[in-house]
Each structure stands twice: as C-alpha cells, then as structure tokens.
Amino acid sequence: MKRVLVLLSVVVLYACSQGNGELIGVQGREEWYQPDPFGMLFIPMGSYNMGPSDQDVPYALTAQTRTVSVQAFYIDQTEISNNEYRQFVWHVRDSIARKIAAEEIDEDEFLITENEYGEEYDPPVLDWYAKLRWEEPDFREAFEPMYYSPGERFMGRRQLDTRKLNYTYYWIDFRRASKRESRDALHGDEGARHAFSVDRSSYIMRDVINVYPDTLAWIHDFTYSFNEPMTQNYFWHPAYDDYPVVGVSWKQATAFCIWRTQLLHDWLIDGGSILVNDFRLPTESEWEYAARGGLDLSPYPWGGPYIRNSRGCFLGNFKPMRGNYIDDGGFHTVKINSYNPNDYGLYCMAGNVSEWTSNAFDESAYNFAHDLNPDYLYDAKEEDPEVLKRKVIRGGSWKDVGYYLQTGTRTYEYQDTAKCYIGFRCVMTYLGRAKDDNL
C-alpha cells in the first residue's frame, strides 16, 4: 500500500511540474508593480497634436502640426535643482577620495575584493560604507592632490580643484547595434550576425566628462552685464539650493541620468528587487506632451492664449517687456516649484530655464520622424565623431520673450555648450501599457 501511495505522489508531482502537458508559462513568478520614482509624476500614454497650436508663419520654418503617440512615462515634477545635481558632483568627489584612500591609506578599508559568494571582484569595487575622515592628518595629506595647488589658491583658501571631478560612464549603443545587425541580415551573413550576438563589447560605449557646472556661463552669456555674484555663489551657496541647476551641457545632463540610474539600480539590487527602466532625458515629443498637461491645442501649459491670469499676474518666469525682467516676479531664475503647476502637476514647463531634450535638432524633423514615440538623433559618422551636434531645447527661460514659452516652440543649442539659462529634468519609461493594467 505504501509503495502505491509513493508512486501516485510521484506521478502527481511530475504531472504538476509539466503542466499536464499544457502551455502554462513559468509558474511561481512574483507579482510586480512599477514603483513611482521619488519626485516624479506619472504621465499616461496618449496621442496629441504635436507642434504649433495656431497658424503662424515663423512656426512653419521649424515645426508643423502632426498627430503623434507617446507611451506612458514618468517625468520629474520640477527641474533638477542645484542641490540635486550637487549630489552627483559629491558622488564623483567621494569616488576620487575613496580611490586615493585605498591607494595611500588602507586598501582593506576602502575596497571590496569579493562578493557574498567568495568570488573575487576584478577590479575591486569601492566600499561606500567606509567613512572618509577628511580632517584627520593622514587623510588631509593624502587628499591634497584634489585641491588647488598653493600657487593657484585665492587668498590662501584650500578649495577643491573642480577640474579633477571627472566621471567615467558607460552605456549600450542599441541603435548602432541594430544597424549592424540589420546590415548583416540584408547581406545574408548569418555568421557575422552570430558573431555580433556573442561580442557585445564594441557596442558598450565609454566616455569621461567633467561634472562641475560651468559657473562662468553667467558672465560669458551676457556681454557688458554684471553677473559676477551669480558666478561666485549660484551653484554652491545654500541660498540657491532649490533653484534649477544651470551651466550644464547636454553631455553632463546625460551623464547625470546614467549616474541616477546606477544609484537606483544599486539600491534595488541590494534589496533583491527587480530593476526598472533607465533615467534619461525626455524626447522632444515626451516633453511637449507633458508640458501640455492634457490640454491639446493649447499654446501654453496652463491653457489659453494668454501669459497673464485674470488678475493680470504673469504665469511664468520670462522677460515680459524690453529691459524689464521683474514684472513676472522673477529676475534671473526662481525656485523650481514657483508659479502654478500644469494639469499634470508639473512646475515651470514654461519659463525659468529652458530644458535639454534627448533629440537632435533638424528643421524638417517633423516631416520624417516616426509618429510612434518620435525620436530623431543624428547619425554620427564614425570617421568624424567630434562634429558639433544641435540638441533641441524646450520651454523658454527667464531671459526669453513669451514666444519661447509656448508648448510648440522649438529651438536648439550645441550639445557641448553650457548656458546660464538651460537646465533639464529626467524621465523614465513606464514598465507596462498603463497603470490600469496592474489593477
């Protein structure tokens, strides 16, 4: 009798593990819901009329109205602030300090050489739980190369040499990889396609960039204008912590997104959680869709054709009249949560600072970009990788006239320039079709 029961139990277990011969998918996977990233708002998928909301001859030179669709995504409720960007700068600073401490003071304290399974890291990774004791004599001496040399110091002040705050970052160039694979498929070269699928290293890109904002932008952006106090204090002083970071190039903003992704992913991995989509700069179509706040054919984020409310108060931070920067309540930039948000809850989608998008600028891009998640990028020539590229900026700034505050207005700056009137915010593509799918 016991043998029969054992045999039956084995048969039942085998049948369950095989799904009774039916296709039932992998069983036992935990349910998962997209966590809302801190400081971000959910923007539902949608279709809208991208481009000018009214007929105007100048508009026709750079944009034409067309219907496009964008998938659901998250976007920062505010522009990235000085204090948020400073977290990135301090991370780079501390990374350099920990490497120096490992080499000059105690390797065992500041490096982790193996994982929890006893497998060696090659190379070792930094231990972020080890405390940097900046004021101890041994540390002060070891960290001296991070500061200006005595000959470069002003009034003898010991200040960090910001020229050394370089960040090394990596990303996968999926577009380059897809073009290679498509070319091989056209020629029927299956062997080459197989080789590509094995060797990913040629598509893992690496770059190094200095992360400190260009504080001199306040001076070189305006001729015969006294902005030295902004250059001296705007980025580092606590008074400006909640103001938007400026003087950041497109490449620095992109590096920030990659660092922010790694920061979140490291935390998720430590907690045993599943990774989410990367942070990145918004596409031009995502930015405009979010700026409209669900109000299609509205020229401004707040709706309606006017820049003042019913009481005559300006609704954004811009240059309202010739030589007059203060009638809107601002002067230079204002705090990132100033004025009223749009219907999605987003602040300063018009005015304050213009914002980088991920897209390259082409006057005719609307004519050939896809209508599904439009995303136009330059095709960089491998033999000439240093060609200057124009990147779309949106939203207008504190020094712009009202025309640039309109949701459909597009202009550009070169990706390696940093301006005192350009900032950015991040987005993250939502994992799934819509939040309703998870109910």
Steps between C-alpha positions, in 0.01 A plus 500: 500500500782739588670432166178587314464829689861595429456418133182707477666799668789485256260490206303799636816706560629419153167594342489831689855590402417436134170689507305192390663539164349847449677830431461690829814715516754507779319465831583652837609844374418776748254773408676828428381858496687805370615712796457875449848658495544765769431851373343379175144504368330243280399617152248264333544385143326715246469645155515874438563765238869580525621837377348848465159550652419789268591606148809719491750544217817481719380168645495340157878532469574259786180309578177382344202365688468121491332233709735272697471244778722455804501216750457546874797639690612674817644852500653714774244729654756781504821588323811343652613732781848612599487280809388192305778546247744562784431144620642383167805727532564385856472137392776557246706685761461219754581236238833670431567536873430132568733391223774718648428370851523141377835566331659722764345403835325162530397284207310253716280776648394669176485214249279193476691217336238222492124452496278315744581169327874541541554583133766765439416835344733588215565784546396554865210735568482798735353450847249780539440417865859582598515848653718770348666690784581818313654692789733231636867577422559183293191566290572871454844418370376224270220719358725799430517424122120553486544867590647797319875527530629780728585712197139488372328571831317829551574664834654173613165315508519122472237430232412190302644496148181454298701422186571157648136402553484269200237229470544184293173354377382225267195430287391257229455649153193303397448698180849427377454135587167479318645655186786252498265207541263632232787542255617144562147370449469679166816336375400163637812481713374271774851437626556871556165530675595218731834664571322825587266325740800358685722808507323793665814689598510714186155641588576574866599865480721688744547869562664727758365845582560767759180531702539843659265763349648785300444777754660754265196462273340784693771730364578374151130473403446875543735772373541815713281359777597469868424141599813424704301436822307223320825345376646507852202368695222348288601135501655447843318740736207359707290801400472352150453133594143488365573696183547314169854392416640683197833506320458130425564373148292236324772243563513584871122467524522162325774387739281606794218277373738203473634561852145534636408170337798325656420653839147355494600167348770442762241556771250265334762228458604529867136453597447204268255692279456493124656781299292768328549708185785749482476869577565710191433837341148532354444476128365815341157340458489384864598844625229677300236243593582545871513880467151514349359334811226326306383824338529435128532801266578729792796733435613509866523235776232676702255516206363792310681751276611739776812524722309684777220370720167678558663726760769611260779296665757328282491119504867424434853632540613666177585845357159669482612832353807660350754551778248390765571164664312546827132555416446123503636475856838365400833649402742227404377149584243430771446194721406182315151484654404858419174602327209260458555151353322383187217246507750211529651668806826604331669826596673749271436322171500853358767745606760497780756298301485340159544123513716255309327219313667189361426587137717656235363811333404499136258752352325228301509224765120503532474399135694176527501397869266215590159576649551231769724637778675744259872500569743661255875463560789597279681219323855568615766412247755266650783680319392835643364444853574854621248673274299753697142392545197717560266383776142614545421716800144572608296719730666840485691661784521800729679702229265406212193676362157337520524334158745242637268408789247344264474122509552467125807725470830324438855628479849361565845534652816301431543199724844602629390848610382596847270797549375683809144467369490125419426221748328163470274241655499119468244246381457125534288283270221322685524121510172387352223651292324698771452501875147364455650174377632428848165532678 
